Amino acid sequence: MKPAFHTRRAFAAAGAAFAALAPRAPAFAQSQSVTRFIVGASAGGPVEAYARVIADHMQRTLGSTIIVEVRPGANGSLAAQVVADAPADGRTVWIGTQSMIEINPLVYPGLRWGAEDFTVLMKGLEGPIGLVAHPSAPAKTLAELVAWAKANPGRLSISSYSPGTPGHFLCVQLNERFGLDLVHVPYRGSAPQVTDLMAGQVLIGFTQLPGVLSQIAAGAIRAVATTGAARFAALPDVPTFTELGYPDFLASVWYGIIVRVNTPEDIQTGIVAAAALAHADPKVRDLLKAQGLDIAASTGPAMRAQVRQGIERWSRIVKATGFRAAD
C-alpha cells in the first residue's frame, strides 16, 4: 500500500501542534502506514528536535504514523545510507542538513551514495554561522580581529564545531582572505566548542549560532560577524560579512526534508504539502523559532538550485584545502 500522501487526507486541516518533544510510543500494528524520519545527527540536538516537531504535525495531516530514528555517525552519512538503501516510496525520509548533503560526498572517501541520489524537498530552518570570540580577545569588530591576528602570526587559534563543515572551511577561508596564520582547532560538535570558547581555551571560532545565543546575551561570548545575506534576527546589532564588504563569506546552516531520487511525484507533493502546513502552524512556528534559526520552508527548483550551487562552492574550497574526513 502506498503512503497516504496523495490522498485527500494529506491535505486535511492539521491537528494540534507538538506540545512536548518527548517521544511517544505509537501503535505500529494499528497504523495505516509507517514513515521513518531518519535523523543524521546526535540525539537531543536541534536536528532531532526539528524532526520531532514537524513529524508530529505531519502525521496528523497525513494519517500516517511517523517515527523518528536517530542515526548519528560520519556527520550524517550513515543516516543518508539508510535512506539510500530504502525503496524510493517516501516511507524513509532523511532529515538532514546542508553540510551533510553538500559537503559529505566531497570529503568522505568510499561513500556509497552521492548528492545525486537524493531530492531535497524542503529547507525548513536556516540560519547563518557566526564568527565569535571570547570577551578577553582584544577585538570587537572584524577589522580589529584581523589586525590582532596579523600582529600575532602563528600564535592564535580558531575553532570550528566539526571538521569538514562550513565552519571548518570558513576558518580556512578567513586565513586565505586576510593573509592570516590562525591554527585551526576542529571540535566534535558545537557543545564542546562553546564550552572551550566560554572558558577561553580557544579565543576565536566559527560556530552555529543557536548554540551560543544565550551565551552572547550573557556576555560570555562576543559575536563579531555573521555569514548571512542579511542580519540575523536574533542578533540585529551584529553585522554580516557581506555588509562589511566580504560577500564571499556568505554561508548558512539549514535543516531539511530529503527523499530518495525517483520518489513518485505524487508522494513528493504530499510530503511537501504536509510539511508546508506544519511550518505554517503558529504553534509549530513558536517551537521552531525557539531553536534560534529562521523558518525558511523553501521548496521546488529554487531549493534544488541552491543545493547545486552549494556543492559547487564547497567543492572548490575542499579541493583547495585537500581535506578528507580521515585527516
C-alpha positions as CSV (number, residue, x, y, z in Angstrom):
1,M,0.0,0.0,0.0
2,K,1.3,3.4,-0.9
3,P,1.6,6.0,1.9
4,A,-1.4,8.3,2.0
5,F,0.5,11.3,0.8
6,H,-1.6,11.6,-2.4
7,T,-5.0,11.2,-0.9
8,R,-7.4,13.9,0.2
9,R,-6.4,13.1,3.8
10,A,-2.9,14.5,3.0
11,F,-4.5,18.0,2.7
12,A,-6.9,17.9,5.6
13,A,-6.6,20.6,8.3
14,A,-3.8,19.8,10.7
15,G,-4.4,18.9,14.3
16,A,-2.8,20.5,17.4
17,A,0.9,21.2,17.2
18,F,3.5,19.3,19.1
19,A,3.2,20.2,22.8
20,A,6.4,18.4,24.0
21,L,9.5,16.9,22.5
22,A,9.3,13.7,24.5
23,P,8.8,10.7,22.2
24,R,5.6,8.7,22.3
25,A,5.0,5.1,21.5
26,P,2.8,4.8,18.5
27,A,0.6,1.8,18.0
28,F,2.6,0.4,15.0
29,A,0.3,-2.5,14.4
30,Q,-2.8,-0.3,14.1
31,S,-1.2,2.4,11.9
32,Q,-2.4,2.6,8.3
33,S,1.2,3.1,7.3
34,V,4.5,3.9,8.9
35,T,7.0,6.5,7.7
36,R,10.5,6.8,9.2
37,F,12.3,10.1,9.6
38,I,16.0,9.3,9.8
39,V,17.9,12.0,11.6
40,G,21.6,12.3,10.7
41,A,22.7,14.0,14.0
42,S,23.1,13.2,17.6
43,A,20.2,12.5,20.0
44,G,19.0,15.5,21.9
45,G,20.3,18.0,19.3
46,P,18.5,20.6,17.3
47,V,18.1,18.5,14.2
48,E,16.3,15.8,16.2
49,A,14.1,18.4,17.8
50,Y,13.2,19.8,14.4
51,A,12.3,16.4,13.1
52,R,10.1,15.6,16.1
53,V,8.2,18.9,15.9
54,I,7.3,18.6,12.2
55,A,6.8,14.8,12.4
56,D,4.0,15.1,15.0
57,H,2.2,17.7,12.9
58,M,2.7,16.0,9.6
59,Q,1.4,12.6,10.8
60,R,-1.8,14.2,11.9
61,T,-2.2,15.7,8.4
62,L,-1.2,12.5,6.5
63,G,-2.8,9.9,8.6
64,S,0.5,8.0,8.6
65,T,2.4,7.2,11.7
66,I,5.8,8.9,11.6
67,I,8.6,7.6,13.8
68,V,11.8,9.5,14.3
69,E,15.0,7.4,14.3
70,V,18.4,9.0,15.3
71,R,21.3,7.6,13.3
72,P,24.4,9.6,14.1
73,G,27.8,9.0,12.6
74,A,30.1,10.4,10.0
75,N,28.3,13.8,10.1
76,G,25.0,12.3,8.9
77,S,26.5,10.0,6.2
78,L,25.2,6.9,8.0
79,A,21.7,8.2,8.1
80,A,21.9,9.0,4.4
81,Q,23.0,5.5,3.6
82,V,19.9,4.1,5.5
83,V,17.7,6.2,3.2
84,A,19.7,5.4,0.1
85,D,19.2,1.7,0.8
86,A,15.4,2.0,1.3
87,P,12.9,1.9,-1.5
88,A,12.0,5.2,-3.2
89,D,8.5,5.2,-1.8
90,G,8.5,8.1,0.6
91,R,8.4,5.9,3.7
92,T,12.0,6.5,4.6
93,V,12.8,10.2,4.8
94,W,16.1,11.8,5.6
95,I,16.1,14.8,8.0
96,G,19.5,16.2,7.1
97,T,21.4,19.4,6.9
98,Q,23.2,21.5,4.2
99,S,26.6,20.2,5.4
100,M,25.5,16.5,5.1
101,I,24.3,16.6,1.5
102,E,26.5,19.3,0.0
103,I,29.9,18.6,1.7
104,N,30.0,15.0,2.9
105,P,30.3,13.4,-0.6
106,L,33.3,15.7,-1.1
107,V,35.2,14.8,2.0
108,Y,34.3,11.2,3.0
109,P,36.1,8.7,0.8
110,G,34.2,5.5,-0.1
111,L,30.7,6.7,0.4
112,R,28.1,4.5,-1.4
113,W,25.9,7.5,-2.1
114,G,26.1,11.0,-3.6
115,A,24.0,14.1,-3.6
116,E,22.5,13.0,-6.9
117,D,20.9,10.1,-5.1
118,F,18.5,12.4,-3.2
119,T,16.0,15.2,-3.7
120,V,15.8,18.0,-1.2
121,L,12.0,18.6,-0.8
122,M,12.2,21.4,1.7
123,K,14.6,23.6,3.6
124,G,12.8,24.0,6.8
125,L,15.1,26.0,9.1
126,E,18.0,28.2,8.1
127,G,20.5,30.5,9.8
128,P,23.9,32.0,9.4
129,I,27.2,30.9,11.0
130,G,28.8,33.3,13.5
131,L,32.4,34.4,13.9
132,V,32.6,34.7,17.6
133,A,35.3,35.5,20.2
134,H,36.0,35.2,23.9
135,P,35.4,38.6,25.7
136,S,39.1,38.7,26.6
137,A,40.0,38.9,22.9
138,P,41.1,42.5,22.0
139,A,38.7,42.5,19.0
140,K,35.2,43.8,18.9
141,T,35.0,44.1,15.1
142,L,36.2,42.1,12.2
143,A,38.8,44.7,11.3
144,E,40.2,44.6,14.9
145,L,40.2,40.8,14.9
146,V,42.2,40.7,11.6
147,A,44.7,43.3,12.9
148,W,45.1,41.3,16.1
149,A,45.7,38.1,14.2
150,K,48.2,39.7,11.9
151,A,50.1,41.1,14.9
152,N,50.4,37.5,16.4
153,P,51.2,35.2,13.4
154,G,51.1,31.5,14.3
155,R,50.2,32.2,18.0
156,L,46.4,32.3,17.8
157,S,43.9,29.5,17.0
158,I,40.5,29.5,15.5
159,S,37.9,26.8,16.2
160,S,35.1,25.1,14.2
161,Y,32.3,22.9,15.5
162,S,33.3,20.0,13.4
163,P,35.8,19.1,10.7
164,G,34.5,19.0,7.1
165,T,31.7,21.5,7.8
166,P,31.1,25.1,6.6
167,G,32.5,26.3,10.0
168,H,35.8,24.4,9.2
169,F,36.1,25.8,5.7
170,L,35.2,29.3,6.8
171,C,38.2,29.1,9.1
172,V,40.4,28.2,6.1
173,Q,38.8,31.0,4.0
174,L,39.4,33.6,6.7
175,N,43.1,32.8,6.7
176,E,43.3,32.9,3.0
177,R,41.2,36.0,2.5
178,F,43.2,38.1,5.0
179,G,46.6,36.5,4.9
180,L,46.4,35.2,8.5
181,D,48.1,32.3,10.2
182,L,45.4,31.1,12.6
183,V,45.7,27.5,13.7
184,H,42.5,25.6,13.0
185,V,41.1,23.6,16.0
186,P,38.2,21.3,15.0
187,Y,35.8,20.1,17.6
188,R,33.4,17.1,17.5
189,G,30.3,19.1,18.0
190,S,29.1,22.6,18.9
191,A,28.7,21.9,22.7
192,P,32.4,21.2,23.4
193,Q,33.4,24.1,21.1
194,V,31.2,26.5,23.0
195,T,32.4,25.2,26.4
196,D,36.0,25.9,25.4
197,L,35.1,29.3,23.9
198,M,33.4,30.3,27.2
199,A,36.4,29.1,29.2
200,G,38.9,30.9,27.0
201,Q,40.7,27.7,25.9
202,V,40.2,28.9,22.3
203,L,39.5,32.6,21.7
204,I,38.0,32.7,18.2
205,G,35.7,30.4,16.3
206,F,33.1,29.9,13.6
207,T,30.1,28.4,15.3
208,Q,26.4,27.6,14.8
209,L,24.6,30.5,16.3
210,P,21.6,28.7,18.0
211,G,24.1,27.1,20.4
212,V,25.6,30.4,21.6
213,L,22.7,32.9,21.6
214,S,22.2,32.7,25.4
215,Q,26.0,33.0,26.0
216,I,26.2,36.0,23.7
217,A,23.3,37.6,25.5
218,A,25.0,37.0,28.8
219,G,28.3,38.5,27.6
220,A,30.2,35.2,27.9
221,I,30.9,35.1,24.1
222,R,31.1,38.0,21.7
223,A,29.6,37.9,18.2
224,V,31.9,39.6,15.7
225,A,30.1,39.0,12.4
226,T,27.6,36.6,10.7
227,T,27.6,34.9,7.4
228,G,24.0,35.6,6.3
229,A,22.7,37.6,3.4
230,A,21.0,39.9,5.9
231,R,21.5,40.5,9.7
232,F,20.3,37.6,11.8
233,A,17.0,38.4,13.5
234,A,18.2,37.2,16.9
235,L,21.4,39.4,16.7
236,P,20.3,42.6,15.0
237,D,23.3,44.6,16.1
238,V,25.9,42.2,14.6
239,P,27.0,43.0,11.1
240,T,27.3,40.5,8.3
241,F,30.4,39.8,6.3
242,T,28.6,40.9,3.2
243,E,27.8,44.4,4.5
244,L,31.4,44.7,5.7
245,G,32.5,44.1,2.1
246,Y,33.1,40.4,2.0
247,P,30.2,38.7,0.2
248,D,32.4,35.6,-0.5
249,F,31.7,34.6,3.2
250,L,28.0,34.1,2.6
251,A,27.1,30.8,4.2
252,S,24.3,29.2,6.2
253,V,23.3,26.1,8.0
254,W,19.9,24.6,7.3
255,Y,17.8,21.6,8.2
256,G,15.6,20.0,5.6
257,I,13.5,17.1,4.4
258,I,15.2,14.9,1.8
259,V,14.0,11.8,0.0
260,R,15.4,9.3,-2.5
261,V,15.6,10.5,-6.0
262,N,12.9,9.0,-8.2
263,T,10.4,9.0,-5.4
264,P,7.0,9.3,-7.2
265,E,5.9,12.9,-7.8
266,D,2.5,12.5,-6.1
267,I,4.2,11.3,-2.9
268,Q,6.7,14.1,-3.0
269,T,3.8,16.6,-3.5
270,G,2.0,15.1,-0.5
271,I,5.1,15.3,1.8
272,V,5.7,18.9,0.8
273,A,2.1,19.9,1.3
274,A,2.0,18.4,4.8
275,A,5.4,19.9,5.7
276,A,4.2,23.3,4.5
277,L,1.1,23.1,6.7
278,A,3.4,22.2,9.6
279,H,5.7,25.1,9.1
280,A,2.8,27.5,8.8
281,D,1.1,26.5,12.0
282,P,1.6,29.2,14.7
283,K,2.3,26.7,17.5
284,V,4.8,24.8,15.4
285,R,6.5,28.1,14.4
286,D,6.8,29.1,18.0
287,L,8.5,25.8,18.8
288,L,10.8,26.1,15.8
289,K,11.8,29.7,16.4
290,A,12.9,28.7,19.9
291,Q,15.8,26.9,18.1
292,G,17.3,30.2,17.1
293,L,17.0,29.7,13.3
294,D,14.7,31.3,10.8
295,I,11.8,29.4,9.3
296,A,12.6,29.0,5.6
297,A,10.1,26.5,4.2
298,S,11.8,26.7,0.8
299,T,10.9,24.1,-1.8
300,G,11.0,23.4,-5.5
301,P,13.5,24.2,-8.3
302,A,15.0,27.2,-6.4
303,M,15.9,24.9,-3.4
304,R,17.4,22.3,-5.7
305,A,19.4,25.0,-7.5
306,Q,20.7,26.3,-4.1
307,V,22.0,22.8,-3.3
308,R,23.8,22.6,-6.6
309,Q,25.4,26.0,-6.1
310,G,26.4,24.9,-2.6
311,I,28.1,21.8,-3.9
312,E,30.0,23.8,-6.5
313,R,31.2,26.3,-3.9
314,W,32.3,23.8,-1.3
315,S,33.9,21.6,-4.0
316,R,36.3,24.4,-4.9
317,I,37.2,25.0,-1.3
318,V,37.6,21.3,-0.4
319,K,39.8,20.8,-3.5
320,A,41.9,23.8,-2.5
321,T,42.4,22.5,1.0
322,G,42.9,18.9,0.1
323,F,40.8,17.9,3.2
324,R,39.5,14.4,3.7
325,A,37.4,13.3,6.6
326,A,40.0,10.8,7.7
327,D,42.6,13.7,8.2
